[in-house]
Amino acid sequence: MESYRSVANAAEDALLGVNEQILQQIHRLYIPVEDREAALKHGKKKQPPSKELGLEEIATALGMDCLHPRKKVTILIIGNHSAGKSSFVNWYVGEHVQRTGVAIETSGFTIVTSGKLENELKGEGTLLLYPHLRGVMKDASETTAAASSSSSSHGQSPERFPGFVSHLTTKISTSKENKFALVDFIDTPGLADGNLSYPFDVDQVIPWMANHVDLIFVFFDPIGQALCSRTMNIVERLHKTHSDKMRFYMTKADHVRSEPDRYKVMCQITQNLSARISAVHGFKLPLIYIPGAEGPDQPESTCINQIDELTLEIDKTISQKIQSNLNTLQSHCNAIAQRIDTLLVDNEKNVKRNREIASNSRLVFFFALLSLCLPLSMGLFVIQKATSLDKLLTDHSNSMGIRHLHHAINTLGSALPSPQHQLIFIAATLGLSLLLMFISSHLGRYLPTMSNSEIRKLKEWRMFIDQTLKKKEELYLRYFDESVSHEYA
């Protein structure tokens, strides 16, 4: 099975570019292909055991958190309605994936991704495909706290943002245009002021979603409500925590025919942005538009289209994504290796400590048995004096053992001639013997240790981590060779 899977992986990688192969192979180190197929088929809690090792499986068994880094660059696109968000996605993908128009066509969040078959997933399917988004659902403790704080738990939603999951969709396209195979676009609802009602709290969902993306494209429409309050409020909020991810673009620049008018619109947008955000190093506002969007009969615009800057930004982020994922892989491997080494060392210490406890316990138990001879001897002395046992032992004194035993008992008894003292001695030595037996059984509690099978499994995992680190170095060299065209030893 493993050799078959290796051949299948190699055949699949042969159809991919180098960067995509690297990201794909990093992902397989976390989740083997069998695990991913099982997750999509059965759900996370019903995964059958995998024959291939994966970092996530190992980390979970060790009680560690180790979520795999995403193998694609995720781009969140926001802006007012009719800003060209869906049109840009369609242009980059090379297919009409999203509906476009002047009206607000996108009422929810749509993730546009590449795949082998065209498909559309609803909310639950999307959360299964993207584990990092599962935080949109409240955990058990939050649900219990919310229910207890309310007089009644009736009507409590398990969602962090009620109504969001039902308006979350994933559209899968088979397009190979540009570098779409390495990109996930998140198309968001058009933002507008006034009495426009959204089926969920869009002002809260967008900042939450921004925590899980690599880039945030902000589109300003020069014709529509580019500077509406809702858009600017969200931009201001995002810039406080995600300024490094944000890129600003003035879309539909070809709609403004004259150069002076374009300059005025740019000045308005930059002035409003400057009043809202604190850009220490300034910001750029490239003018972009979709080539041919106006139809073949329309005259060609004299505006310089800077949409190539946007695609170059995506390419640069893909390159950074590879480095980031390789660094994350190194960090996770180091943490797991340290955890395994700690467990093995602690187990050795526990085994050694248990041996010391067993040795000390046996020694104390030996002294307990010796001390038990004293009350037994004194008891025999009392019994032989009270019966004819003393005469019997004397008559059979020809036996060396009996003669020594008889002499030892008489010597001990003669030391304590008083019957009262003899009883006290018997009680005291018997108590001492019992006390030593009790101490030997409670001298120290045995520490937990691992079985041989558990130790073998840990060593197997440790070997897998070492192999993964070597694989990581190979992927880094391959990335360097592709990116800088230089040979490395």
C-alpha positions as CSV (number, residue, x, y, z in Angstrom):
1,M,0.0,0.0,0.0
2,E,2.8,2.4,0.9
3,S,4.7,1.8,-2.4
4,Y,1.4,2.2,-4.3
5,R,0.8,5.5,-2.5
6,S,4.3,6.7,-3.2
7,V,3.9,6.0,-6.9
8,A,0.5,7.8,-6.9
9,N,2.0,10.8,-5.2
10,A,4.9,11.0,-7.6
11,A,2.5,10.8,-10.6
12,E,0.4,13.6,-9.1
13,D,3.4,15.8,-8.4
14,A,4.6,15.4,-11.9
15,L,1.7,17.5,-13.1
16,L,2.4,20.3,-10.6
17,G,4.9,23.2,-10.6
18,V,7.9,23.1,-8.3
19,N,6.5,25.5,-5.7
20,E,3.2,23.7,-5.7
21,Q,5.0,20.4,-5.3
22,I,6.9,21.7,-2.3
23,L,3.8,23.0,-0.6
24,Q,2.0,19.7,-1.3
25,Q,4.8,17.6,0.1
26,I,4.9,19.7,3.3
27,H,1.2,19.1,3.7
28,R,1.6,15.4,3.3
29,L,4.1,15.3,6.1
30,Y,1.4,16.6,8.4
31,I,-1.6,14.6,7.0
32,P,-1.0,11.6,4.8
33,V,-3.3,11.3,1.8
34,E,-5.2,8.5,3.4
35,D,-6.0,10.7,6.4
36,R,-7.2,13.6,4.2
37,E,-9.5,11.3,2.1
38,A,-10.9,9.7,5.3
39,A,-11.5,13.1,6.9
40,L,-13.5,14.3,3.9
41,K,-15.4,11.0,3.8
42,H,-16.1,10.2,7.4
43,G,-15.4,13.4,9.3
44,K,-12.6,14.1,11.8
45,K,-13.9,11.9,14.7
46,K,-14.4,8.8,12.5
47,Q,-11.0,8.6,10.8
48,P,-9.8,5.1,10.4
49,P,-6.2,4.6,11.6
50,S,-3.6,5.6,8.9
51,K,-0.8,3.3,7.8
52,E,1.4,6.3,7.2
53,L,2.7,8.5,9.9
54,G,1.8,12.2,10.0
55,L,2.9,15.0,12.3
56,E,-0.7,15.9,13.3
57,E,-1.5,12.3,14.3
58,I,1.7,12.1,16.4
59,A,1.2,15.5,18.0
60,T,-2.4,14.6,18.9
61,A,-1.3,11.3,20.5
62,L,1.3,13.3,22.5
63,G,-1.4,15.8,23.7
64,M,0.1,18.6,21.6
65,D,-1.5,21.1,19.2
66,C,0.0,20.9,15.7
67,L,-2.3,22.3,13.0
68,H,-0.8,21.9,9.6
69,P,0.1,25.1,7.7
70,R,-2.1,25.8,4.8
71,K,-0.6,24.8,1.4
72,K,-2.1,27.8,-0.4
73,V,-2.0,31.6,0.0
74,T,-5.3,32.8,1.3
75,I,-6.4,36.3,0.1
76,L,-9.4,38.2,1.6
77,I,-10.9,40.7,-0.7
78,I,-13.0,43.5,0.8
79,G,-14.6,46.7,-0.5
80,N,-17.8,48.4,-1.2
81,H,-20.4,46.8,-3.4
82,S,-19.7,46.8,-7.1
83,A,-16.0,47.4,-6.4
84,G,-15.0,44.6,-8.8
85,K,-14.1,41.9,-6.2
86,S,-15.9,39.1,-7.9
87,S,-14.8,40.3,-11.3
88,F,-11.2,40.2,-10.3
89,V,-11.6,36.6,-8.9
90,N,-13.2,35.6,-12.2
91,W,-10.3,37.2,-14.2
92,Y,-7.6,35.6,-12.2
93,V,-9.2,32.2,-12.2
94,G,-10.0,32.5,-15.9
95,E,-13.6,31.3,-15.4
96,H,-16.9,32.9,-14.5
97,V,-17.0,31.5,-11.0
98,Q,-18.7,34.4,-9.2
99,R,-21.7,36.4,-10.2
100,T,-21.0,40.0,-11.0
101,G,-23.1,43.1,-11.4
102,V,-23.9,46.6,-10.1
103,A,-26.2,45.1,-7.5
104,I,-24.9,43.4,-4.4
105,E,-24.4,39.9,-5.9
106,T,-22.4,38.4,-3.0
107,S,-24.4,38.2,0.2
108,G,-22.1,35.8,2.0
109,F,-18.5,34.7,2.2
110,T,-17.3,32.6,-0.8
111,I,-14.0,30.8,-0.8
112,V,-12.8,30.1,-4.4
113,T,-10.2,27.3,-4.6
114,S,-8.8,24.9,-7.1
115,G,-9.4,21.2,-7.2
116,K,-9.6,18.2,-9.4
117,L,-13.4,18.4,-9.9
118,E,-15.8,21.4,-10.0
119,N,-17.9,21.4,-6.9
120,E,-19.6,23.6,-4.4
121,L,-19.5,23.1,-0.6
122,K,-21.8,24.6,1.9
123,G,-21.0,25.8,5.4
124,E,-20.4,22.5,7.2
125,G,-18.4,21.1,4.2
126,T,-16.3,24.3,4.1
127,L,-15.4,24.0,7.8
128,L,-14.4,20.4,7.3
129,L,-12.2,21.3,4.3
130,Y,-10.6,24.3,6.2
131,P,-9.9,23.2,9.8
132,H,-8.5,26.6,10.8
133,L,-12.0,28.1,10.3
134,R,-13.7,25.7,12.8
135,G,-13.1,28.4,15.5
136,V,-16.2,30.0,14.1
137,M,-18.1,27.4,16.1
138,K,-18.2,27.9,19.9
139,D,-16.6,25.2,21.9
140,A,-18.4,23.3,24.7
141,S,-17.2,25.6,27.5
142,E,-18.3,28.7,25.7
143,T,-21.7,27.2,24.9
144,T,-22.2,26.2,28.6
145,A,-21.1,29.6,29.8
146,A,-23.5,31.4,27.5
147,A,-26.3,29.1,28.5
148,S,-25.6,29.6,32.3
149,S,-25.5,33.4,31.9
150,S,-28.9,33.4,30.3
151,S,-32.1,32.6,32.1
152,S,-32.8,30.0,29.5
153,S,-30.6,28.1,27.0
154,H,-33.4,28.1,24.4
155,G,-32.4,29.8,21.2
156,Q,-28.6,29.8,22.0
157,S,-26.6,29.4,18.8
158,P,-23.5,27.2,18.6
159,E,-22.0,29.7,16.2
160,R,-19.7,32.5,17.2
161,F,-21.4,34.7,14.6
162,P,-25.0,33.5,14.1
163,G,-26.0,33.1,10.5
164,F,-22.5,33.1,9.1
165,V,-22.0,29.3,8.6
166,S,-25.2,29.1,6.5
167,H,-23.8,31.9,4.3
168,L,-20.3,30.4,3.9
169,T,-19.6,28.6,0.6
170,T,-16.6,27.1,-1.2
171,K,-16.5,26.9,-4.9
172,I,-14.0,24.5,-6.5
173,S,-12.7,25.2,-9.9
174,T,-10.4,23.1,-12.1
175,S,-8.7,26.2,-13.7
176,K,-5.0,26.3,-14.1
177,E,-4.8,30.0,-15.0
178,N,-2.0,32.1,-13.4
179,K,-1.0,30.6,-10.1
180,F,-4.6,29.8,-9.0
181,A,-3.6,26.3,-7.9
182,L,-1.7,27.9,-5.0
183,V,-4.3,30.6,-4.1
184,D,-7.6,30.6,-2.2
185,F,-9.7,33.8,-2.7
186,I,-12.3,34.8,-0.1
187,D,-14.9,36.9,-1.7
188,T,-16.8,39.0,0.8
189,P,-20.2,40.8,0.7
190,G,-20.2,44.3,-0.8
191,L,-20.1,46.9,2.0
192,A,-22.6,49.8,2.0
193,D,-24.1,52.3,4.4
194,G,-27.7,52.9,5.1
195,N,-30.4,50.4,6.0
196,L,-28.7,47.5,4.2
197,S,-29.2,44.3,6.3
198,Y,-26.8,41.4,6.3
199,P,-27.7,37.9,7.4
200,F,-24.8,38.0,9.9
201,D,-22.6,40.5,11.7
202,V,-20.3,41.4,8.8
203,D,-18.5,44.0,10.8
204,Q,-17.3,41.3,13.2
205,V,-16.8,38.4,10.7
206,I,-14.4,40.3,8.4
207,P,-11.9,41.1,11.2
208,W,-12.2,37.5,12.5
209,M,-11.6,36.1,9.0
210,A,-8.6,38.4,8.6
211,N,-6.8,36.5,11.3
212,H,-6.7,33.4,9.0
213,V,-5.5,34.9,5.7
214,D,-2.1,35.9,4.2
215,L,-3.2,39.0,2.3
216,I,-6.0,41.5,2.4
217,F,-6.9,43.3,-0.8
218,V,-9.0,46.4,-0.3
219,F,-10.7,47.5,-3.5
220,F,-11.9,51.1,-3.9
221,D,-14.4,51.8,-6.6
222,P,-14.1,55.3,-8.1
223,I,-17.6,55.3,-9.3
224,G,-19.5,53.8,-6.4
225,Q,-19.4,54.3,-2.7
226,A,-15.6,53.8,-2.4
227,L,-15.4,55.8,0.8
228,C,-18.6,54.6,2.6
229,S,-18.4,54.7,6.4
230,R,-18.7,50.9,6.8
231,T,-15.8,50.2,4.5
232,M,-13.6,52.8,6.1
233,N,-14.4,51.7,9.6
234,I,-13.5,48.1,8.8
235,V,-10.3,49.2,7.1
236,E,-9.3,51.3,10.1
237,R,-9.9,48.4,12.4
238,L,-8.0,45.9,10.2
239,H,-5.0,48.2,9.9
240,K,-4.5,48.2,13.6
241,T,-3.6,44.5,13.7
242,H,-3.0,43.5,10.1
243,S,-1.3,46.4,8.4
244,D,1.4,44.1,7.0
245,K,-1.2,42.1,5.1
246,M,-3.2,45.0,3.6
247,R,-2.9,46.2,0.0
248,F,-5.0,49.0,-1.4
249,Y,-6.2,49.3,-5.0
250,M,-8.4,51.6,-7.0
251,T,-10.4,49.4,-9.2
252,K,-12.3,50.2,-12.5
253,A,-9.7,52.9,-13.2
254,D,-10.7,52.6,-16.9
255,H,-14.2,53.9,-16.0
256,V,-12.7,57.4,-15.3
257,R,-11.7,58.5,-18.7
258,S,-9.8,61.7,-18.1
259,E,-6.5,61.9,-16.3
260,P,-7.5,64.9,-14.1
261,D,-10.6,63.1,-12.8
262,R,-8.6,60.0,-12.0
263,Y,-6.1,62.2,-10.1
264,K,-9.0,63.8,-8.1
265,V,-10.5,60.4,-7.2
266,M,-7.0,59.1,-6.1
267,C,-6.5,62.2,-3.9
268,Q,-9.9,61.7,-2.2
269,I,-9.2,58.1,-1.5
270,T,-5.7,58.7,-0.2
271,Q,-6.8,61.6,2.0
272,N,-9.5,59.6,3.6
273,L,-7.2,56.7,4.1
274,S,-4.5,58.9,5.6
275,A,-7.1,60.2,8.1
276,R,-8.0,56.7,9.1
277,I,-4.8,54.8,9.2
278,S,-1.3,55.5,10.5
279,A,0.9,54.4,7.6
280,V,4.4,55.2,8.8
281,H,6.0,54.3,5.5
282,G,3.1,55.5,3.4
283,F,1.0,53.2,1.1
284,K,0.6,52.6,-2.5
285,L,-2.7,52.9,-4.4
286,P,-2.2,51.2,-7.8
287,L,-4.8,51.7,-10.5
288,I,-6.2,48.5,-11.8
289,Y,-9.0,47.3,-14.1
290,I,-10.0,44.1,-15.8
291,P,-8.8,44.0,-19.4
292,G,-11.6,43.8,-21.8
293,A,-14.3,44.0,-19.2
294,E,-16.1,46.8,-21.1
295,G,-16.4,44.6,-24.2
296,P,-14.5,44.6,-27.5
297,D,-16.5,47.6,-28.9
298,Q,-15.3,50.0,-26.2
299,P,-12.3,52.2,-27.0
300,E,-9.1,51.1,-25.2
301,S,-8.5,53.1,-22.0
302,T,-5.5,55.5,-21.8
303,C,-5.1,54.6,-18.1
304,I,-2.0,52.5,-17.3
305,N,-3.3,49.2,-15.9
306,Q,-1.2,48.2,-12.8
307,I,-2.9,44.9,-12.3
308,D,0.4,43.2,-12.9
309,E,1.6,44.7,-9.5
310,L,-1.3,42.8,-7.9
311,T,-0.4,39.5,-9.5
312,L,3.3,40.0,-8.6
313,E,2.2,40.6,-5.0
314,I,0.5,37.2,-5.1
315,D,3.6,35.6,-6.6
316,K,5.8,37.1,-3.9
317,T,3.5,35.9,-1.1
318,I,3.5,32.4,-2.5
319,S,7.3,32.4,-2.3
320,Q,7.1,33.7,1.3
321,K,4.5,31.0,2.0
322,I,6.9,28.3,1.1
323,Q,9.5,29.7,3.5
324,S,7.0,30.2,6.2
325,N,5.6,26.6,5.9
326,L,9.2,25.2,6.0
327,N,10.0,27.2,9.1
328,T,6.7,26.1,10.7
329,L,7.6,22.5,9.8
330,Q,11.0,22.9,11.5
331,S,9.4,24.4,14.6
332,H,6.8,21.7,14.9
333,C,9.4,18.9,14.4
334,N,11.6,20.4,17.1
335,A,8.7,20.7,19.6
336,I,7.6,17.1,18.9
337,A,11.1,15.7,19.1
338,Q,11.7,17.5,22.4
339,R,8.4,16.1,23.8
340,I,9.4,12.5,22.8
341,D,12.9,12.9,24.2
342,T,11.5,14.2,27.5
343,L,9.0,11.3,27.7
344,L,11.8,8.7,27.1
345,V,14.2,10.4,29.6
346,D,11.4,10.7,32.3
347,N,10.5,7.0,31.7
348,E,14.1,6.0,32.3
349,K,14.2,8.0,35.5
350,N,11.0,6.4,36.7
351,V,12.3,2.9,35.9
352,K,15.5,3.6,37.8
353,R,13.5,5.1,40.7
354,N,11.2,2.1,40.8
355,R,14.2,-0.2,41.0
356,E,15.5,1.7,44.0
357,I,12.1,1.6,45.7
358,A,11.9,-2.2,45.1
359,S,15.4,-2.7,46.4
360,N,14.8,-0.7,49.6
361,S,11.4,-2.4,50.1
362,R,13.0,-5.9,49.9
363,L,15.7,-4.8,52.4
364,V,13.2,-3.5,54.9
365,F,11.1,-6.6,54.5
366,F,14.2,-8.8,55.2
367,F,14.7,-7.0,58.5
368,A,11.0,-7.4,59.2
369,L,11.4,-11.1,58.9
370,L,14.5,-11.1,61.1
371,S,12.7,-9.1,63.8
372,L,9.8,-11.6,63.6
373,C,12.2,-14.3,64.9
374,L,12.5,-12.5,68.3
375,P,8.9,-12.7,69.4
376,L,8.7,-16.3,68.0
377,S,11.8,-17.3,70.0
378,M,10.4,-15.8,73.1
379,G,7.1,-17.4,72.5
380,L,8.8,-20.8,72.2
381,F,10.7,-20.2,75.5
382,V,7.4,-19.4,77.3
383,I,5.7,-22.5,75.8
384,Q,8.6,-24.9,76.6
385,K,8.7,-23.7,80.2
386,A,4.9,-24.1,80.6
387,T,5.0,-27.6,79.0
388,S,7.2,-30.6,78.7
389,L,8.8,-29.3,75.5
390,D,11.9,-28.3,77.4
391,K,12.5,-31.9,78.5
392,L,11.8,-33.2,74.9
393,L,14.3,-30.8,73.5
394,T,16.9,-31.8,76.1
395,D,16.4,-35.5,75.4
396,H,17.0,-35.0,71.7
397,S,20.0,-32.7,72.1
398,N,22.0,-35.1,69.9
399,S,20.8,-33.1,66.9
400,M,23.1,-30.2,66.3
401,G,20.3,-27.9,65.0
402,I,18.0,-28.6,67.8
403,R,20.8,-28.2,70.4
404,H,21.6,-24.7,68.9
405,L,18.0,-23.7,68.8
406,H,17.4,-24.8,72.4
407,H,20.5,-22.9,73.6
408,A,19.4,-19.7,71.7
409,I,15.9,-19.9,73.1
410,N,17.2,-20.4,76.7
411,T,19.7,-17.6,76.4
412,L,17.0,-15.2,75.2
413,G,14.5,-16.3,77.9
414,S,17.1,-16.1,80.7
415,A,17.7,-12.5,79.8
416,L,14.1,-11.8,80.7
417,P,13.2,-14.1,83.6
418,S,10.0,-12.2,84.5
419,P,6.9,-13.5,82.7
420,Q,5.6,-10.0,82.5
421,H,8.7,-8.7,80.8
422,Q,8.6,-11.6,78.4
423,L,5.1,-10.7,77.3
424,I,6.1,-7.1,76.9
425,F,9.1,-8.2,74.8
426,I,6.9,-10.4,72.6
427,A,4.3,-7.6,72.0
428,A,7.0,-5.0,71.3
429,T,9.1,-7.1,68.9
430,L,5.9,-8.3,67.2
431,G,4.8,-4.8,66.8
432,L,8.2,-3.8,65.4
433,S,8.0,-6.6,62.9
434,L,4.6,-5.6,61.7
435,L,5.7,-2.0,61.5
436,L,8.7,-2.9,59.3
437,M,6.4,-5.0,57.0
438,F,4.1,-2.0,56.7
439,I,7.0,0.3,55.9
440,S,8.3,-2.1,53.3
441,S,4.9,-2.2,51.5
442,H,4.6,1.6,51.7
443,L,8.2,2.7,51.4
444,G,7.5,4.5,48.1
445,R,4.9,4.5,45.5
446,Y,5.9,3.1,42.2
447,L,6.1,5.7,39.4
448,P,4.2,5.1,36.1
449,T,6.3,3.7,33.4
450,M,5.7,2.9,29.7
451,S,5.4,-0.6,28.3
452,N,7.8,-1.9,25.7
453,S,5.3,-1.4,22.9
454,E,4.8,2.3,23.9
455,I,8.6,2.8,24.0
456,R,9.0,1.3,20.5
457,K,6.2,3.5,19.2
458,L,7.9,6.6,20.6
459,K,11.2,5.6,19.1
460,E,9.4,5.0,15.8
461,W,7.9,8.5,15.9
462,R,11.3,10.0,16.8
463,M,12.8,8.3,13.8
464,F,10.0,9.8,11.6
465,I,10.8,13.2,13.0
466,D,14.5,12.9,12.0
467,Q,13.4,11.7,8.5
468,T,11.0,14.7,8.3
469,L,13.8,17.2,9.2
470,K,16.0,15.7,6.5
471,K,13.1,16.0,4.0
472,K,12.7,19.6,5.1
473,E,16.3,20.3,4.2
474,E,15.8,18.7,0.8
475,L,12.8,20.8,0.1
476,Y,14.6,24.0,1.1
477,L,17.4,23.2,-1.3
478,R,14.9,22.5,-4.0
479,Y,13.2,25.8,-3.3
480,F,16.5,27.6,-3.4
481,D,17.5,26.0,-6.6
482,E,14.1,27.0,-8.1
483,S,14.0,30.6,-6.8
484,V,17.6,31.7,-7.2
485,S,18.9,29.2,-9.8
486,H,22.0,28.5,-7.8
487,E,23.5,25.1,-6.9
488,Y,23.9,24.2,-3.2
489,A,26.1,21.6,-1.8
